[in-house]
Amino acid sequence: MQRYFLFRTGQSILQFIGVVCLAFGMLRMTGDPASLMMSRNATPADVAAFREAMGFNRPVPVQFVDWVGKALHGDFGNSTHFRSPALPIVLQRLPATMGLAAFGLLVAVLLGLPIGLIGGSNPGSLLDSLGRFMALLGQSIPNFWLGLILILIFAQHGLRRR
């Protein structure tokens, strides 16, 4: 049991490192961060000054080590949109995010469990096929698109009630 626990812990650490590297890499793959964060009306001198201030002019491995080091010490930088430290902004929105995630999990369990039990007890039936189709559909639809569609549906419904 101890060996299994150590293996899983090591596996989790490697996955965490992979996610951190992937997140940093994806942020850099979109192009020059300074030119993307600055206004389109910014002069080349403004972009260069911003690049210098944010450290984007340093080599990427140095930026990565600095980024990880700051994150480990609780410094998540400043929000370029709100012009304030990012961590308090994230923490301020955390209760709403957790509530939304808990509600989504509750709906998934309340719908998925009965559908799975009914489909599993009647393999090959119409209910089983419908349950598998709904599961495939739920995994296939991009979350951002589904979120936008649900916002439109519930916003439309909310406007009609008034």
Buried (B, 14 or more C-beta within 10 A) or exposed (E): EEEEEEEEEEEEEEEEEEEBEEEBEEEBEEEEBBBEBBEEEBEEEEBBBBBEEBEBEEEEEEBBEEBBEEBEEEEBEBBEEEEEEBBEBEEEEEEEEEEEEEEEEEEEEEEBEEBBEBBEEEEEEEBBEEBEEBBEEEEEEEEEEEEEEEEEEEEEEEEEEE
